[in-house]
Amino acid sequence: MSDLLFKNARVFDGTSADCAEGQWLRVADGRIQELSSQPLVAPTARVIDVGGRTLMPGLIDAHMHAFASDVAVQKIEAMGEAYRAAHAVRMLGHALMCGFTTVRDVGGGNHSLWRALADGLFAGPRYLYSGKILSMTGGHGDMRQIEERPRYQAVCGCDSGPLFNTFAVIADGVDECIRATRDELRQGAHCIKIMGSGGVASPTDPIWMNQYREDEIRAIVNECTERRTYVSAHCHPASAVRRCVEFGVRSIEHGTLIDDDTARFVAERGAYIVPTMAIIFALVDLGRQLGFPAQSQEKAEFAFRQALVGLDAMRRAGVKVGFGTDLLGSTYTRQCREFTLRSEVFSPLEILRQATSVSAELMMMQGEIGCIAPGAHADLLVVDGDPLKDIALLAADGRNLRSIVRGGELVKDELR
């Protein structure tokens, strides 16, 4: 990791619409050390002339699943760990080259994958994971078909513990929820995710269904509060969004079927929503040909009809909106399409904030990522053009990025 000195940069800091020009920025030890309008001196640093281009924070995808190697969850289970890991390497490498220097894996991620990235076994973004999602029996994390008999042991059959799969663990009742929460936190989970409503990919639960009781949710929230972290909840219907936020959930995932009144409630409580447009549109476009189950395809198309309406409700209410994609299987290549889909509702500045400073704040990492400021991780992009005027510059799978820096390391370098 070498020291870097950027000069002649137009800086978007992750928040302000006013981008100062002619800026100098010095990087050492993986962190931003100085930002100045005056020339900086760093005798041993590699000097990079930005040439008046936009220098901005690395992007954050706050909702992804690295091990989701197919659109059909049942196929993912059958593929085995090695296949899922190979998909994760491919997916995370693609994300980094698209400019995503941090991702939050909200279902299935684990310490083993984190360690492989930390030890440099492959190139990828900064990786935060929530471990296995907590789901009630028959909830969105329970992927058994309706005709399957109950099995009161692990899916792998290797012990007598709780029922689990690649992405979720089944926990019913306060005691089981507390134990499952503590166990995921023990294994390094950045936060805990719960299934707060029915979903698209699961076979037996209606999308409109509220999931988990109040006492279960509050118990999980309390455990996370004591660990100085937070709870994230998968929610589609407005009713699920409202009750989860009321019970202390910090981050709502999807929020697809939200209404105006609920959006105002979320904004008043200061909670966050991470919409995931890319996966909804990808499943409507490609689900059938990729083998997405018929019952799930129907639910995806129902959510699709409300998705942009929900986004607009969030915008009008002033909800703090994060940036996520939730892509499965081969659809991972559509990660950058999230920018253009959101542009139907949000301005480029709003989207840029969502993919940088707002997602960093959601993840309790403000001042560390998603910003350009002394002391922050040196996660940086040099964009050929002005993304505050044309957000589509970031929707080109990294082709408009001249430099990508992740933790002070140049992973793309076209400004020699």
N, C-alpha and C positions, 0 to 999 in steps of 0.2 A: 504494500500500500504506500504510494508515494504522495508527497505533498503536492497540492494543485493550486494554481493561481489563475483565476478567470479575470479577464479584462474586457472592457468595452461591452458590457452586458446591459441589457434592458431587463430589469428584475421585477417579476411578479412574485410577491412574498407569500402567497397563499391566501391572502385576505383582501388587500387594498386594490381598488381599481386604478389607482395612480401608480404607474410603473416607472420608477426612476431610471433614467438612461445614463450611459457612461459609467456604470458601476464596476467596482473591483471586489472580488470575493476570494478569500484565502481559506483553503482546506488543509487541515493537518490532523493526524491521528483519527481519521474517520469522521471528524466533526467540522462544522463551519466555525472558523476562528474569528474572522473579521469580514465586515461588509462596509465599503466606503466609496464615496464619490471621488476620493483622492487616490492617486497611485499608491499601491501597497508594495512592500519589498519583501521578497522571500527567496533568498539566493539559491536554495536547493530545490525549489518547487518547479514542477512542470508548468509552463505558462501556456494558457489556452486563450486565444483571441476569439471572443464570441462574435465579433463583427457586427454588433448592434442587434443580434438576435435576442429572443426572449429566453432568459434563464429563470426557471421556475422549480418548485419542489417536485420530487418524484410523486407519482400518482399512488393512490390507495384504493384497493378493491376490498371493501369491508364485508363482502359476502361471497365466499367461494367455497368449493369442496374439492380439494386436491385429489382425493381418491375416487371421485365420481367418474369412473371410466366408461360408463354407458348411460343412455337416457333411461333405461329400464333397470331399476334397482335390483330386481331379482337376478339379472344377468351379472351385475357387479359382484354379487355374492359368489356366483359360480366361477368367476374368472380367477379368483385367488389373489393372495397378497402380492406376489411378484408382479402380476399384470397391473394391479392397482398402483403399485409403486412406480412402475415404468410410466404409466399415464401421468402420475403426479410430476415426475421429472420433466416430461414433455410440456405439460400444462404450465408449470411454474416458470420454465425457461421461456416459453412464449410470452407469459405475462411480463417478465422482466424486460424483454426486448420491445414490448409495447409501451414501456415507461412506468410500469407498476413496480415500485420499489418496496412496497409493503402490501401484504395481503392478510386478511383475517379469515381463517378457515373455520366456519361456523357449523361443523358437523363432520366428524370422522378424523380430523387431524390429530396427530399424536407427537409425543416427544421424540420418537425414533426419526420421523421425517424432519422435525426441527433440528435434531442433532446432525443429520446428514447435510443439511444446508449450512449449519453453523461451522461444521468441519470442512466445508468446501468440497464435498464429494460431487456436487453439481451446482450450477449457477442458477440462482433464483432470487426472489424478493425476500425482504425481511418477513418472517413467517410467525404469525400469532395464531393460536388454535384454541378452540373451546372444548376440545375432546369430544366424547360422544354426547349427543343430544339426549336430554331427558324426555321421555315420552310415557304417557299412561298406556296401559293395555288397550289396544284398539285405537290408539291415537296415530298421529301422522308418522311417528317413528316405528310403528308396528307394521312390518311389511308382509305379514302372513296373509295368504289368500283366505277368502271367506270359508272355503271348504276344509281348511287345515284344522286338525284337532289341536287342542291346547298342548303346549310343551313347557313344562316347568323346569327347564334347565337351559343352559346356553345353547345357542344355535349350533356351535361347533361340537356340542356333546362332550366337551372335555372336563366340565366340572358341574357342580350343582348350584352355581350362582345364578344371578338374574339373567333373564332373556335379553340377548343383545344381538346386534348385527354390525356391519361396518360403520354405520353412521349413528346409531342410537342404542340406548339402554332403556329397558322398561323398568319404571319405578312407580309404584302405586302406594298412596298413603304417605303421611308426613315422615314417618321413620325411614321408609325406603328412599324417599326423595332426599332427605338429609344425608343418608349414607352415600347415595349415588353422587350427590354434589361434592361431598368431601373427598370421595375417591377420584373424581375427575380433577379437582383442584390439587390433590396430592400428586397427580401425574402431570402437573405443569400447565393446566388449562389457564389461558389468559382471562377467560370469563366462562360463564355457564349459559348454555342455550337450552331452552325448553320448547316443547311443542304446545303453543297456546291455542291452536285451532286446527281444524282439518286442513288437508293440503291436496296438492295435485297428484303427486307421484304415489301416494299410499292407496292401497286397493279398497279399503273397507270403510273409511270415514268420510262423511260429507264435508265439503269445503266450508260450509257455513257453521260447523259445529265448534262450540267453545270447548276447550280441553284443560284439564287440571282444575281442582277446587281452589278456592281462595286460600285455605289453610296450607295447601301444598305449595302454592306459588309463593306465599309470604315466607314459608319456611326456607325455601330455596334462596329467596332474596336475602333473608337474614344471614344465611351462611356466607353468601358472597360479600355482603356488607362487612362482616367480621374479617373477611380475607382482603378487604379493601379493593374489591373488584365489583362486578355487576352482572346482571342477568339480561340476556337477550332472548326474545320470544318470537318464534314463527307465528305470524297471525295474518290471515286474509280478511275476515269480516270485521266490520266496525265494532261489533260487540266484543270480540276478542281483544282487539286493540285497546279499547277503553278499559276493560277490566284488568288487563295485564299492566297497563300504565298505572291504574289506580292502586294496584297491589305492589308497586315498587319496581317494575321492570324498566330498565333504562333504554333499551334498544329494541324497537319493533322491526322485525324482518318482513319485508314485502308490503304489508298494509294495503294490499291491492283493492279491497272492497270498502275502503274507508269512506265516510261521508263528511259533510262540512262540519257538523256539530262535533264529531269525534276528532277531526283534525284540529279544531280550535281547542278542544280539551287537551290534546297531546301538546300543543304549543304552549298552553298555559302552565302545564306541568313541567315543561322543559325537557321532555323526553325526545328521543330521536327516532326517525324512521329511515330504514334502508330499503328503498324500492329496488326491484330487480327486473327491469324491463327486458334485458337482453334474453333471458331464458324464456320468458313468456312468448315473445315474438319468434324465437327460434323454434319452440315446440309447435306453434301454430304453422310455421312455414315447413318444418322438416319432421315433426313428430311421427307422422304415419310412416314415412319411408324409413325412418331410423328404428322402427319397431317399438315405439312408445305404446304402452298398453291402452286399449280402446277406452276403458273407463277413466283413465287418467287424461287421455286426449280430450275427452268431453269436458272435463273440469278445467283444463288449460284454456280451451276456447271460451269458456264462461268467464274466466279471469281476464282474458285478453280484451273482452268487450268493455271492461270497466277500468282497465289499467291506467290509461291516460287521463280519464276523468278523476281517478284517485290522486294522480300526481298534481293535477290542477287544484284540487281541494287542499293538498298540503301546501302548495305555493301561496294560495290566497290566505291561508291561516297563519302563515309564517312559521311552519314546522321546521325544525332543524333536520335537514335531509342529508343522509350520508350516501355514499356511492357503492353499489354492489351489482353483481352480474349473475351469480348462482348457476353458471353454465355446467352442463352435464355432457359427458362423453365427447364426441367429435365436435360438438357445438362450441367448445372452448375457444375456437378461432374467432368467435364473434364478440369477444370481450370488449373491443373498442367500439362496437356498435352502440353500446350503452350511451355514448356521448351524443350521437345523432338522434337517438330515440328520445332522450330527455330534452333535446333542443326544440321539440314540439311544444314544450311547456315552459322551460326555464331559459334564461339568458345565458350566454357563454360565461359570464362572470359567476353567476350562481352555480353553474355546473362545475367550474374550476374550483370554487370553494368546497363544494360537496366532495370532490375527489382529492382534496388536500386537507385544509384546516378543519373543516367540519368533521370529517371522518377521524382525524387525529384526536379531536376533542371527544368525540363519541367513545373512542378506544382508550380514553384517559392518558393520552400521550401528547397533549398539546405542548408545544415548545420543543418536542423531541423529533417529530416527523410532521410532514404536511406544511412546513413553513421554511422560509429562508431567514434565519436569524442566528447570531452567534450562540454557540452551544448546542444547536440542533444537529442531528445526524446529517452528514453530507450526502443526502439523497437528492440528486439534482438532474434536471433535464435541460438541454438546449434545444429549443424549438425553432425550426426554420419558418418564421412567420409570426403572426400575432394571434394566439388562441383566444384572446379576449374579444377579438372581432370575428374570428372564424373557428368555432369549436371543432369543426370537421378536420382540422389539422391534427387533432389527437385521435381521430377515428380511422387513421390509415395504417394501423398495425405497426407503428413505429417508424414508418418511412420518412416522416418529417422531423424525426429526432436526430440531431447531429451528434449529441453526446448524451450518454446515460451514465450517471454516477450513483453507485449504491454503497453507502457506508464508506465513502471516500475512495472507492475503487472504480476506475474507468472500465465499464463493461461494454461501452460502445464509444468509438473515438473516430469521428470523421472530420475533425478540425485540426489536423496536423499541419 
